[in-house]
């Protein structure tokens, strides 16, 4: 159990983690005991750790409720433009600690829990991650929600309440095995079901033409039940809403005349409708054209647009007199997180034209001004292309609307380029080759007023390559919005030691204005500060070592360099390149055991999509290499390889603060941005990486000399694509590479199955799209520079400080400010909504002040 804080420690912590205050602590203890008794119906004799977690969660939630209601009242009074962030993924992780931090309750809760004789960390570990995302795209959505609330935007996250999130990964004799993530098993204290806002969503049926226009009839109905989760801003009393939809069968489901007599079967068949929100598709950067996935995409879109429409019509100004949609784009901004919610474009057109009876051109103008689209990948296998036949069956009216959008679009292009049939074919929303398909990215571009990439290099690739035809037509439509991360979760929450150290050095304002970290540059030569930064890192490493030793029963050397590569397993992310470096280090130690060697603990983690054979083989190879390395007595404590099982948000919060070296080694031009790279930079790791994604901007901010940049640039990769990549040449000319590949090929790491990794080596020689061998030599050299610098702790830590000082740009607060002003047409505000304990008049006063401003 953690010892109570000394007065000095409390004073130190007051700033960032909230004031303790005797009344506050007493009130929290009272709330805790009340919930244990009345909500959980337990006493201290029979309560479990989980009961205590729930009691605390409910107590903290109580402090959200008043602010949540207040915020929504405030939005009704001021009627601001609303921002709707539509995403099929929200990778939220745990909520308890984040809520305590954003409400300034952390210290008071720590003290209350300590006085109750419990351990805060043990309780926090009871919470399940909300794993409603695969990786970067879903976690970005979560960071954005935090920043939108912190910046006082009237914003809503809309998605699906998956019953099963991203699978839990088990490693069983070196192989990934998936288990269902039953995250709701014990209930979710943070959500509130809103059955009174349940909405119908239609599927299948047919289109009837009449003089009133098209009618979509004979549809099957599924109900969308909303569950609301509060999203607190940092210390500003704003609490926004994330609304996730759950699928419910209507009560008359399958109980029509047709099914008379089989009542039991009809009730059992309700599952078919409710399967829509059952499970998250576990693919990252890969499109799987399944009907259930298209149902999910339309389900979230149809329910959300009805909600948006209701809120627009019921707004304080809109509720008087007949409704006019002219002001719709002045009151509503919808951001599409990739193409997954692209059906929102034809759906909004359907609502305007078929239901609200607007003429086509008016509806189309409003629609385009409402939507904006974020592209997240340039990998061709990730782009969504839905077969016409599937759309025709599932959403016949939407297919008609898409055809009509395409007709207008192609008419415009033909007028500009009458002879250029090839351009018309390239730019069509409908692809003809190999079965007719709808290109959802093209639909998003045509139906939006802004399209953005997520890092400068990625936005340029979009403009000059992937969507070149479109950017030539409307260059002003294309923007860049470099991704960011929330410093609340990714510094204050996960690395309190570093957060406090920074606050002592430059004050606490940086939490809401991360650019202030540049002030740390003045301390680069300050011996005391260097020592303190070093100490915080060492403490984090020792804590993580204890975690690893407990979980994996391995001996960890905490003074070794922690070399960490955590992200989804994918060929383009090149975990294989890292693996070859491990084998090379191993061979060097065996060849010359007495030579000096800078000890490393190489930690690799991440999930592979269940159907991605090569990614699963890569995991098996890494674990097989680890087996050999970790058991070799010659190696001893010089080199350890750990495969981090079930990498997820809550594990990232543990490993990132303990990392010395961050691996960001994708082939240049393949990683749209990356956000893990930013988390490591902010937490005092140095980066070894290619000039890809946001690494380019990190090097710009920190100076290339303060990162370990290696390998081909985008131009080099493009040139190699023209000239041809010949893996064999590298194999024959680089002895250490040849040795490593021969070992993998011959079964040195799989003696019982010598052929086990043939698929991997065959890919590396014959169809490696990501050119692992081409960057091997430069990567090894760069890793030697890393080891050399690590031997000089002072210089290493100075470089760390320069990196932290340069990470301010990568706050999601900066990203969201840019979206707000350049895409959504809304202004961030540092206005504090009056807290619930102040009278309603205070709220009205603030609302009046805002309106006047």
C-alpha positions in Angstrom: 0.0 0.0 0.0 1.3 3.5 -0.9 2.5 5.5 2.0 0.6 8.8 2.7 2.1 11.9 1.1 4.3 14.2 3.2 3.2 17.8 3.4 6.0 18.7 1.1 4.9 16.1 -1.5 1.3 17.3 -1.2 2.4 20.9 -1.9 4.4 19.6 -4.8 1.4 17.7 -6.2 -1.3 20.3 -5.5 -0.8 22.0 -8.8 -1.6 19.3 -11.3 -3.4 16.6 -9.4 -5.9 18.8 -7.5 -6.2 20.1 -4.0 -6.7 17.6 -1.2 -8.9 19.6 1.3 -10.3 17.9 4.4 -14.0 18.5 3.5 -13.3 17.1 0.0 -11.8 13.9 1.4 -14.6 13.4 3.9 -17.2 13.9 1.2 -15.5 11.4 -1.1 -15.3 8.8 1.7 -19.0 9.4 2.4 -19.8 8.9 -1.3 -17.7 5.8 -1.5 -19.4 4.1 1.5 -22.9 5.2 0.3 -22.3 3.5 -3.1 -20.8 0.4 -1.6 -24.0 0.1 0.5 -26.8 1.4 -1.8 -25.4 0.8 -5.3 -23.4 -2.4 -4.8 -25.4 -3.7 -1.8 -22.2 -4.9 0.0 -20.5 -4.3 3.3 -16.7 -4.3 4.0 -16.8 -8.0 5.1 -17.9 -9.3 1.7 -16.8 -6.6 -0.7 -14.2 -7.6 -3.4 -11.6 -5.4 -5.0 -14.0 -5.0 -8.0 -16.7 -3.8 -5.6 -14.4 -1.2 -4.3 -13.5 -0.1 -7.8 -17.2 0.3 -8.7 -17.9 2.2 -5.5 -15.1 4.6 -6.4 -16.1 4.9 -10.0 -19.7 5.8 -9.0 -18.4 8.3 -6.5 -16.2 10.0 -9.1 -19.1 9.8 -11.7 -21.3 11.7 -9.2 -18.9 14.7 -9.6 -19.4 14.5 -13.4 -23.2 14.5 -13.5 -23.9 18.1 -12.4 -21.3 19.4 -14.8 -22.6 17.2 -17.6 -26.2 18.5 -17.3 -24.9 22.1 -16.9 -22.8 21.8 -20.1 -25.8 20.6 -22.1 -28.0 23.3 -20.7 -25.3 25.8 -21.6 -25.2 24.6 -25.2 -29.0 24.8 -25.4 -28.9 28.5 -24.2 -26.0 29.6 -26.4 -26.9 27.4 -29.5 -23.4 27.2 -30.8 -22.4 25.4 -34.0 -22.2 21.7 -33.1 -19.3 19.4 -34.2 -20.1 15.8 -34.8 -17.1 13.4 -34.9 -18.3 10.2 -36.6 -16.1 7.2 -36.1 -16.5 3.4 -36.1 -13.8 3.2 -33.5 -13.2 5.0 -30.1 -10.3 3.4 -28.4 -10.9 4.9 -24.9 -9.0 2.6 -22.6 -9.8 3.1 -18.9 -11.9 6.1 -17.6 -11.4 6.3 -13.8 -8.0 8.0 -13.5 -8.6 10.3 -16.5 -11.8 11.5 -15.0 -10.2 12.2 -11.6 -7.4 14.2 -13.3 -9.7 16.3 -15.5 -11.9 17.1 -12.5 -9.0 17.9 -10.3 -10.0 15.1 -7.9 -6.9 12.9 -8.1 -5.2 13.9 -4.9 -8.4 14.0 -2.8 -9.4 10.5 -4.1 -5.9 9.1 -3.4 -6.2 10.4 0.2 -9.7 9.2 0.7 -8.9 5.7 -0.6 -5.7 5.6 1.6 -7.8 6.5 4.6 -10.2 3.8 3.8 -7.3 1.3 4.0 -7.3 0.5 0.2 -4.7 0.8 -2.5 -5.6 3.2 -5.4 -3.5 1.4 -8.0 -5.1 -2.0 -7.2 -8.5 -0.4 -7.7 -7.5 1.2 -11.0 -6.2 -2.2 -12.2 -9.7 -3.6 -11.8 -11.1 -1.5 -14.6 -11.5 -3.1 -18.0 -10.2 -1.2 -21.0 -12.9 0.1 -23.4 -11.2 -1.5 -26.4 -13.6 -0.2 -29.1 -10.8 0.4 -31.6 -7.9 -1.3 -33.4 -5.1 1.1 -33.0 -4.2 4.6 -34.2 -7.5 5.7 -35.8 -9.6 4.7 -32.8 -7.1 6.1 -30.2 -7.0 9.4 -32.2 -10.7 9.7 -31.9 -10.4 9.3 -28.1 -7.7 11.9 -27.8 -9.7 14.3 -30.0 -12.8 14.0 -27.6 -10.6 14.9 -24.7 -9.2 18.0 -26.5 -12.6 19.1 -27.9 -14.0 19.1 -24.3 -10.9 20.9 -23.0 -11.2 23.6 -25.7 -14.8 24.1 -24.8 -16.2 23.0 -28.2 -19.9 21.8 -28.4 -18.7 18.5 -29.8 -20.2 14.9 -29.8 -18.5 11.6 -30.6 -20.8 9.2 -32.4 -20.0 5.5 -32.8 -21.1 1.9 -32.0 -21.3 0.3 -28.6 -19.6 -3.0 -29.5 -20.5 -5.7 -27.0 -17.1 -7.2 -27.8 -14.1 -4.9 -28.4 -10.7 -5.7 -29.9 -9.9 -9.4 -29.0 -7.7 -10.2 -26.0 -4.4 -11.6 -27.3 -2.8 -14.6 -25.6 0.6 -15.9 -26.7 0.5 -19.7 -26.5 3.8 -21.4 -27.3 4.8 -18.4 -29.4 1.6 -18.1 -31.4 -1.2 -15.5 -31.1 -4.4 -16.9 -29.9 -7.5 -14.6 -29.8 -10.1 -14.5 -27.0 -13.3 -12.6 -26.9 -13.2 -9.3 -25.1 -16.3 -9.5 -22.9 -15.6 -6.0 -21.5 -19.2 -5.4 -20.3 -19.4 -8.6 -18.3 -19.4 -6.7 -14.9 -21.2 -3.6 -16.2 -19.9 -0.2 -17.2 -20.3 2.5 -14.6 -19.5 5.3 -17.0 -22.4 4.9 -19.5 -26.0 5.9 -19.2 -28.5 4.1 -21.5 -31.0 6.5 -23.1 -33.9 4.3 -24.3 -36.1 7.4 -24.6 -34.0 8.5 -27.7 -34.1 5.1 -29.4 -34.4 5.4 -33.2 -35.3 3.2 -36.1 -32.8 2.2 -38.8 -33.9 0.7 -42.1 -32.3 -2.0 -44.3 -33.1 -3.9 -47.5 -36.5 -3.2 -49.1 -37.0 -1.6 -52.5 -37.6 1.9 -54.0 -41.0 3.0 -55.2 -41.2 5.9 -57.6 -44.3 8.1 -57.2 -45.2 11.7 -58.1 -44.1 12.8 -54.6 -40.6 11.3 -55.4 -38.8 8.2 -54.4 -40.0 6.1 -51.4 -37.9 3.4 -49.7 -40.5 0.7 -48.7 -40.7 -2.8 -47.3 -37.6 -2.4 -45.2 -36.5 -4.3 -42.2 -36.2 -2.2 -39.1 -33.5 -2.4 -36.4 -33.7 0.0 -33.4 -30.6 2.0 -32.3 -30.4 2.4 -28.5 -28.1 5.2 -27.4 -25.6 4.9 -24.5 -24.0 8.2 -23.4 -20.6 8.5 -21.8 -19.4 11.8 -20.3 -16.2 13.4 -21.7 -14.8 15.9 -19.2 -12.5 18.7 -20.3 -9.5 19.5 -18.2 -10.4 21.7 -15.3 -13.0 23.7 -17.2 -16.3 22.2 -16.0 -17.2 21.2 -19.6 -18.5 17.7 -19.9 -19.3 16.6 -23.5 -21.0 13.4 -24.7 -19.9 10.4 -26.5 -23.0 8.6 -27.8 -22.6 5.0 -28.8 -25.4 3.1 -30.5 -26.5 -0.4 -29.6 -28.7 -2.5 -31.9 -32.1 -3.8 -30.6 -34.7 -5.8 -32.4 -38.2 -4.2 -32.5 -40.7 -6.1 -30.3 -42.7 -7.2 -33.4 -39.5 -8.6 -35.0 -40.4 -11.6 -37.1 -43.8 -11.8 -35.5 -45.7 -10.9 -38.7 -48.4 -13.1 -40.3 -45.7 -14.9 -42.2 -44.2 -16.3 -39.1 -47.5 -17.2 -37.3 -47.0 -20.1 -35.0 -43.3 -20.1 -34.5 -43.2 -17.6 -31.7 -40.2 -19.1 -30.0 -38.1 -19.1 -33.1 -39.1 -15.5 -33.8 -37.8 -14.4 -30.4 -34.6 -16.3 -30.9 -34.1 -14.7 -34.3 -34.0 -11.2 -32.6 -30.3 -12.0 -32.3 -29.9 -11.5 -36.0 -30.8 -7.8 -35.8 -28.9 -7.3 -32.6 -25.7 -8.8 -34.1 -25.0 -5.5 -35.7 -23.4 -4.1 -32.6 -22.0 -7.4 -31.4 -18.3 -7.1 -32.3 -15.6 -4.8 -33.6 -14.0 -5.9 -36.9 -10.3 -6.5 -35.8 -8.6 -5.2 -39.0 -6.2 -2.4 -39.0 -5.4 -0.9 -42.5 -7.3 -3.6 -44.3 -10.7 -3.7 -46.0 -12.9 -6.7 -45.5 -16.0 -6.3 -47.6 -18.5 -8.2 -45.4 -22.2 -7.4 -45.3 -22.2 -7.2 -41.5 -19.5 -4.5 -41.6 -21.6 -2.4 -44.1 -24.6 -2.8 -41.8 -22.5 -1.5 -39.0 -21.4 1.5 -41.1 -24.9 2.4 -42.1 -26.3 1.7 -38.7 -24.2 4.3 -36.9 -24.7 6.9 -39.7 -28.5 6.6 -39.9 -29.0 6.8 -36.2 -26.6 9.7 -35.8 -28.1 11.8 -38.6 -31.6 11.4 -37.1 -30.1 12.6 -33.8 -28.4 15.6 -35.5 -31.6 16.5 -37.3 -33.6 16.4 -34.1 -31.1 18.6 -32.3 -31.0 21.1 -35.2 -34.8 21.3 -35.3 -35.2 21.6 -31.5 -32.5 24.2 -31.0 -33.6 27.3 -29.1 -33.7 29.4 -32.4 -34.9 26.6 -34.6 -37.9 25.5 -32.5 -39.9 28.6 -33.4 -41.7 28.6 -36.8 -41.1 26.5 -39.9 -37.7 24.8 -40.2 -35.3 26.2 -42.8 -32.2 24.2 -43.7 -30.3 27.2 -45.1 -28.5 27.6 -41.8 -27.7 23.9 -41.4 -24.0 24.2 -42.3 -23.7 27.2 -39.9 -25.0 25.0 -37.1 -23.6 21.5 -37.9 -20.2 20.3 -38.8 -19.7 16.5 -39.4 -16.2 15.1 -39.5 -15.8 11.6 -41.1 -13.0 9.6 -39.5 -11.8 7.8 -42.6 -14.4 6.4 -45.1 -16.0 4.1 -42.6 -18.9 6.5 -42.0 -19.1 7.6 -45.7 -22.7 6.4 -46.1 -23.6 9.6 -44.1 -23.3 11.5 -47.4 -26.0 9.7 -49.3 -28.0 9.3 -46.1 -28.1 13.1 -45.5 -29.1 13.5 -49.1 -31.9 11.0 -48.7 -33.2 12.8 -45.6 -33.1 16.2 -47.3 -34.6 15.1 -50.7 -37.0 12.2 -49.8 -38.1 13.3 -46.3 -37.7 17.0 -46.1 -38.5 17.5 -49.8 -35.6 19.8 -50.7 -34.6 20.0 -54.3 -31.5 18.1 -55.3 -29.2 21.0 -55.9 -30.1 22.8 -52.6 -29.6 19.6 -50.7 -26.3 18.8 -52.4 -24.9 22.3 -51.6 -25.8 22.0 -47.9 -24.5 18.5 -47.7 -21.1 19.4 -49.2 -20.7 22.4 -46.8 -21.6 20.1 -43.8 -19.1 17.2 -44.3 -15.3 17.1 -44.0 -13.3 13.9 -44.5 -10.0 12.7 -42.9 -8.0 10.2 -44.9 -5.9 7.8 -42.7 -4.0 5.6 -45.1 -2.6 5.3 -48.6 -2.3 1.5 -48.6 -4.5 0.3 -51.5 -5.7 -2.8 -49.5 -7.2 -0.5 -46.9 -9.4 1.6 -49.2 -13.1 0.7 -48.9 -14.7 -0.4 -52.2 -18.2 -1.8 -51.7 -19.7 -4.1 -54.4 -22.7 -2.6 -56.2 -24.6 -5.9 -55.7 -24.4 -5.6 -51.9 -25.5 -2.0 -51.8 -28.3 -2.8 -54.2 -29.7 -5.4 -51.8 -29.0 -3.7 -48.4 -29.4 0.0 -49.3 -31.2 0.3 -52.7 -32.1 4.0 -52.3 -28.6 5.0 -51.3 -27.2 3.3 -54.4 -29.5 5.4 -56.5 -28.4 8.5 -54.7 -24.7 7.6 -55.2 -25.3 7.1 -58.9 -26.9 10.5 -59.2 -24.0 12.1 -57.2 -21.6 10.4 -59.6 -23.6 11.6 -62.6 -23.3 15.2 -61.6 -19.7 14.8 -60.7 -18.8 13.2 -64.0 -20.7 15.9 -65.9 -18.6 18.5 -64.3 -15.4 16.7 -65.2 -16.5 16.0 -68.8 -17.2 19.7 -69.2 -13.7 20.6 -68.1 -11.9 17.7 -69.9 -14.3 16.6 -72.7 -11.8 14.3 -74.5 -10.1 12.8 -71.4 -12.0 9.5 -71.0 -9.2 8.1 -68.9 -9.5 10.9 -66.3 -13.3 10.4 -66.2 -12.8 6.7 -65.5 -10.1 7.4 -62.8 -12.3 9.9 -61.0 -15.6 8.1 -61.1 -17.2 7.0 -57.8 -18.0 3.7 -59.5 -15.1 1.4 -60.4 -15.8 -0.9 -63.4 -12.7 -3.2 -63.4 -13.2 -6.6 -61.7 -16.9 -6.2 -60.7 -18.6 -2.8 -60.2 -17.7 -1.2 -56.8 -18.2 2.1 -55.1 -15.0 3.8 -54.2 -15.9 5.3 -50.8 -12.9 7.6 -50.7 -14.0 9.2 -54.0 -17.5 9.6 -52.5 -16.1 11.3 -49.4 -13.9 13.7 -51.5 -16.8 14.7 -53.7 -19.3 15.1 -50.8 -17.0 17.1 -48.5 -15.8 20.7 -48.5 -12.5 19.8 -46.9 -10.3 16.7 -47.2 -7.3 16.3 -44.9 -4.3 14.0 -44.4 -2.8 13.5 -40.9 0.8 14.6 -41.3 2.5 16.9 -43.8 4.2 14.1 -45.7 0.9 12.1 -45.9 -1.1 15.1 -47.0 1.4 15.7 -49.8 1.3 12.1 -50.9 -2.5 12.4 -51.1 -2.4 15.5 -53.2 0.4 14.4 -55.6 -0.4 10.7 -55.9 -3.4 8.9 -54.4 -6.0 11.7 -55.1 -4.0 13.7 -57.6 -6.9 14.1 -60.1 -9.1 15.5 -57.4 -6.5 17.9 -55.9 -5.8 19.3 -59.4 -9.5 20.0 -59.8 -10.0 21.6 -56.3 -6.6 22.3 -54.7 -8.3 24.5 -52.0 -10.2 21.5 -50.7 -7.1 19.6 -49.5 -5.5 20.4 -46.2 -3.1 18.9 -43.6 -3.9 18.4 -40.0 -1.0 16.7 -38.3 -2.3 14.3 -35.6 -1.7 14.9 -31.9 -2.1 13.2 -28.5 -3.8 14.4 -25.3 -1.2 15.4 -22.7 -3.6 14.6 -19.9 -3.6 10.8 -20.5 -0.2 10.6 -22.2 1.8 12.6 -19.6 -0.1 13.6 -16.4 -1.9 10.2 -16.1 0.8 7.8 -17.2 3.9 9.7 -16.1 3.2 11.7 -12.9 6.9 11.9 -12.0 7.8 13.6 -15.2 4.7 15.8 -15.2 5.5 17.1 -11.7 9.2 17.7 -12.6 8.1 19.8 -15.6 5.6 21.7 -13.5 8.3 22.6 -11.0 10.5 23.8 -13.8 8.1 25.8 -15.9 4.8 26.0 -14.1 1.6 24.0 -14.8 0.2 26.0 -17.7 1.8 23.6 -20.2 -0.9 21.0 -19.5 -3.4 23.2 -21.5 -0.7 24.8 -23.7 1.9 22.1 -24.5 3.9 24.6 -26.7 5.3 25.9 -23.4 7.5 22.9 -23.2 10.0 24.8 -25.3 11.0 26.6 -22.1 12.7 23.3 -21.1 15.4 24.2 -23.7 16.9 26.6 -21.1 17.5 23.6 -18.8 19.4 21.4 -21.3 22.7 22.1 -19.5 21.3 22.3 -15.9 22.9 19.4 -14.0 20.2 19.1 -11.4 17.5 19.0 -14.0 19.4 16.4 -16.1 19.8 14.3 -12.9 16.1 14.6 -12.1 14.9 13.6 -15.6 17.3 10.6 -15.5 16.0 9.6 -12.1 12.3 9.7 -13.2 13.1 7.5 -16.2 15.0 5.0 -14.0 12.1 4.9 -11.5 9.7 4.2 -14.4 11.9 1.5 -15.7 12.2 -0.2 -12.3 8.5 -0.1 -11.8 7.9 -1.6 -15.3 10.6 -4.2 -14.6 8.7 -5.3 -11.6 5.5 -5.6 -13.7 7.3 -7.7 -16.3 8.9 -10.0 -13.7 5.5 -10.5 -12.2 3.7 -11.1 -15.5 6.4 -13.0 -17.4 8.6 -14.6 -14.8 11.7 -13.2 -16.5 14.7 -11.5 -14.9 14.9 -7.9 -16.3 18.0 -5.8 -16.1 16.6 -2.3 -15.4 19.9 -0.6 -16.3 19.7 -2.1 -19.8 18.4 0.1 -22.6 14.6 -0.5 -23.0 14.2 -0.7 -26.8 10.5 -0.7 -27.5 8.4 -1.5 -30.6 4.7 -1.5 -29.8 2.0 -1.1 -32.4 -0.3 -3.3 -34.6 1.7 -6.0 -36.3 1.8 -5.3 -40.1 4.4 -5.8 -42.8 4.6 -2.1 -43.5 5.5 -1.4 -39.9 8.5 -3.7 -40.3 8.7 -5.5 -37.0 10.7 -7.9 -39.2 13.5 -5.3 -39.5 13.7 -5.1 -35.7 13.8 -8.9 -35.6 16.7 -9.0 -37.9 18.5 -6.5 -35.7 17.9 -8.7 -32.7 19.4 -11.7 -34.5 22.4 -9.6 -35.6 23.0 -8.4 -32.0 22.8 -12.0 -30.9 25.3 -13.2 -33.5 27.7 -10.5 -32.5 27.6 -11.5 -28.8 28.1 -15.2 -29.7 30.9 -14.4 -32.0 32.8 -12.3 -29.4 31.3 -12.8 -25.9 34.0 -10.8 -24.3 33.6 -7.7 -26.4 31.8 -4.7 -24.7 28.1 -4.7 -25.4 25.5 -2.1 -24.4 22.8 -4.3 -22.7 19.3 -4.1 -24.2 15.9 -5.3 -23.3 14.0 -5.4 -26.6 10.3 -5.2 -26.0 7.9 -5.9 -29.0 4.2 -5.9 -28.7 1.0 -5.6 -30.7 -1.9 -7.6 -32.1 -2.2 -9.1 -35.6 -5.5 -9.2 -37.4 -6.9 -12.8 -36.9 -6.9 -13.5 -40.6 -3.5 -11.9 -41.4 -1.3 -15.0 -41.8 2.0 -13.1 -42.4 1.5 -10.9 -39.3 0.9 -14.0 -37.2 4.1 -15.6 -38.6 6.0 -12.5 -37.6 4.8 -12.8 -34.0 5.9 -16.5 -34.0 9.3 -15.6 -35.4 9.9 -12.9 -32.7 8.9 -15.3 -29.9 11.0 -18.1 -31.4 14.1 -15.8 -31.6 13.3 -14.7 -28.0 13.3 -18.3 -26.8 16.8 -18.9 -28.2 18.3 -15.6 -27.1 16.8 -15.6 -23.6 18.0 -19.1 -22.9 21.6 -18.8 -24.2 24.0 -18.6 -21.2 26.6 -16.8 -23.4 24.2 -13.9 -23.8 23.3 -13.7 -20.1 21.8 -10.3 -19.2 23.2 -8.5 -22.2 20.2 -9.1 -24.4 16.6 -10.0 -23.5 13.7 -10.2 -25.9 10.1 -9.8 -24.5 6.9 -10.2 -26.5 4.4 -8.0 -24.7 1.1 -9.9 -24.6 -2.2 -8.1 -25.3 -0.9 -4.6 -26.0 -3.7 -2.1 -25.3 -4.2 1.4 -24.0 -3.7 0.5 -20.3 -0.5 -1.3 -21.1 0.8 1.5 -23.3 0.4 3.8 -20.2 2.8 1.5 -18.4 5.5 0.8 -21.1 5.8 4.2 -22.7 7.1 6.1 -19.7 9.7 3.3 -19.1 11.0 3.4 -22.7 14.5 4.6 -23.7 14.4 3.9 -27.4 11.2 4.2 -29.6 11.1 2.2 -32.8 9.2 4.0 -35.7 10.7 2.1 -38.7 7.9 1.9 -41.3 8.9 2.1 -45.0 8.9 5.8 -46.0 5.5 6.7 -47.4 3.5 4.1 -45.7 2.7 5.3 -42.1 0.2 8.1 -42.5 1.2 9.8 -39.2 1.7 7.5 -36.2 0.8 8.8 -32.8 2.8 6.3 -30.6 5.9 8.1 -31.9 4.6 11.3 -30.2 3.7 9.6 -26.9 7.3 8.2 -26.6 8.8 11.6 -27.5 6.7 13.4 -24.8 7.7 10.7 -22.2 11.5 11.0 -22.6 12.4 8.3 -25.1 14.6 8.9 -28.1 13.4 7.8 -31.6 15.0 5.6 -34.1 13.0 6.0 -37.3 12.6 6.6 -41.0 11.5 9.8 -42.5 7.8 8.8 -42.5 4.6 10.1 -41.1 4.9 12.5 -38.2 8.6 11.4 -37.7 9.4 14.0 -40.3 7.8 16.8 -38.3 9.3 15.5 -35.0 12.7 15.8 -36.7 11.8 19.3 -37.9 10.8 20.3 -34.3 13.7 18.7 -32.4 16.4 18.8 -35.0 17.4 15.7 -37.1 20.6 15.5 -35.0 18.4 14.7 -31.9 16.8 11.7 -33.5 18.3 8.5 -35.0 17.0 8.9 -38.6 17.9 6.2 -41.1 16.9 4.6 -44.3 15.3 5.5 -47.7 13.3 8.7 -48.0 10.0 8.7 -50.0 11.9 9.7 -53.2 14.3 6.8 -52.8 11.4 4.3 -52.4 9.7 5.8 -55.5 13.0 5.4 -57.5 13.4 1.9 -56.3 9.8 1.1 -57.5 10.8 2.2 -60.9 14.2 0.5 -61.0 13.0 -2.7 -59.2 13.8 -3.9 -55.7 16.2 -6.9 -55.7 16.3 -8.4 -52.3 18.9 -11.0 -53.3 21.6 -8.3 -54.0 21.4 -7.2 -50.4 21.4 -10.7 -49.1 24.5 -11.6 -51.1 26.4 -8.4 -50.2 25.8 -8.0 -46.5 27.3 -10.9 -44.6 25.4 -10.3 -41.3 22.1 -10.1 -43.1 22.9 -13.3 -44.9 23.8 -15.1 -41.7 20.5 -13.9 -40.0 18.3 -15.0 -42.9 20.1 -18.3 -43.2 19.5 -19.0 -39.5 15.8 -18.2 -39.9 15.6 -20.3 -43.0 17.5 -23.3 -41.8 15.5 -23.7 -38.6 18.1 -22.4 -36.2 15.2 -20.7 -34.3 12.8 -23.6 -34.9 14.8 -26.8 -34.7 11.7 -29.0 -34.4 10.2 -27.4 -37.5 13.0 -26.3 -39.7 10.6 -25.2 -42.5 8.5 -23.1 -40.1 9.5 -19.7 -41.4 9.7 -20.5 -45.1 6.7 -18.2 -45.8 8.5 -15.3 -44.2 11.8 -15.7 -46.0 10.0 -16.4 -49.3 8.1 -13.1 -48.9 11.3 -11.2 -48.0 13.1 -12.5 -51.1 10.3 -12.5 -53.7 7.4 -10.1 -52.8 8.4 -7.8 -50.0 6.5 -4.6 -50.8 8.1 -2.9 -47.9 11.8 -3.5 -48.8 13.1 -4.7 -45.4 16.6 -5.6 -46.8 17.0 -2.2 -48.5 17.1 -0.4 -45.1 18.8 -3.2 -43.1 22.4 -1.9 -43.3 21.6 1.7 -42.4 19.3 0.6 -39.6 22.1 -1.5 -38.0 24.5 1.5 -38.3 22.0 3.8 -36.7 21.4 1.3 -33.9 25.2 1.3 -33.3 25.0 5.1 -32.8 22.2 4.6 -30.3 24.3 2.2 -28.2 27.2 4.6 -28.4 25.2 7.5 -27.1 23.5 5.4 -24.4 26.9 4.8 -22.8 27.0 8.6 -22.0 24.0 9.1 -19.7 24.5 12.9 -19.6 24.5 13.4 -23.3 21.6 10.9 -23.8 19.5 12.8 -21.2 20.3 16.1 -22.8 19.0 14.8 -26.1 15.9 13.5 -24.2 15.3 17.0 -22.8 15.6 18.6 -26.2 13.0 16.1 -27.5 10.5 16.7 -24.7 11.0 20.5 -25.3 10.2 20.0 -28.9 7.0 17.9 -28.5 4.6 20.7 -27.9 3.3 20.7 -31.5 2.0 17.2 -31.1 -0.7 18.0 -28.6 -4.2 17.1 -29.9 -5.2 20.5 -28.5 -3.2 22.0 -31.3 -4.7 19.6 -33.8 -8.2 20.3 -32.7 -7.7 24.1 -32.7 -6.6 23.8 -36.3 -9.7 21.6 -37.3 -11.9 24.1 -35.4 -10.7 27.2 -37.1 -9.8 25.9 -40.6 -12.4 23.2 -41.1 -15.4 23.5 -38.7 -15.7 27.2 -38.4 -15.8 27.3 -34.6 -13.7 29.0 -32.0 -12.0 27.3 -29.0 -12.7 29.0 -25.7 -11.1 29.0 -22.3 -14.4 30.0 -20.8 -15.2 28.1 -17.6 -18.8 27.0 -17.3 -20.0 27.7 -13.7 -19.9 24.6 -11.6 -23.1 22.9 -10.3 -22.8 24.4 -6.9 -23.3 27.9 -8.3 -26.9 29.0 -9.0 -28.5 28.7 -12.4 -28.3 32.5 -12.8 -24.5 32.1 -13.1 -25.0 29.8 -16.1 -27.4 32.2 -17.7 -24.9 35.1 -17.1 -22.1 33.2 -18.7 -24.3 32.3 -21.7 -25.2 36.0 -22.1 -21.6 37.0 -21.9 -20.7 34.5 -24.6 -23.5 35.6 -26.9 -22.4 39.2 -26.6 -18.8 38.3 -27.3 
